[in-house]
Amino acid sequence: MLRYTTVVCREEGIDVEKAQSDIAAMDSGAHAMGNRIWELTAKTITINNICKVLERDFDITDKDCYDETTAFLGKLLELKIIKVTETSQTKKIPKLPRSTPKSD
């Protein structure tokens, strides 16, 4: 499952021209956004950071951006032209032991 913290990048050794052709074929409605996502995956990047760029560059809400971005990235994963390199996890803050009240 793709999350905001998922880190993606392009697969190594792919035929970039063929990948761009595949992207153009599936990206009929949101060509500019799809191209921008493709550009951003040239380096490792979180989905959160992809969405920040897209929200700045296009008139799109956070939720719509996340939905469209993850759908598009899912298709790229199926085509094996990008890969998930890791999923960042939010560090959990350990619970501290409760202090016992001081007795006077």
Summary of the structure (lengths in Angstrom):
residues: 104
radius of gyration: 19.1
end to end distance: 54.5
largest distance: 77.1
contacts: 242
relative contact order: 0.23
helix: 47%
strand: 12%
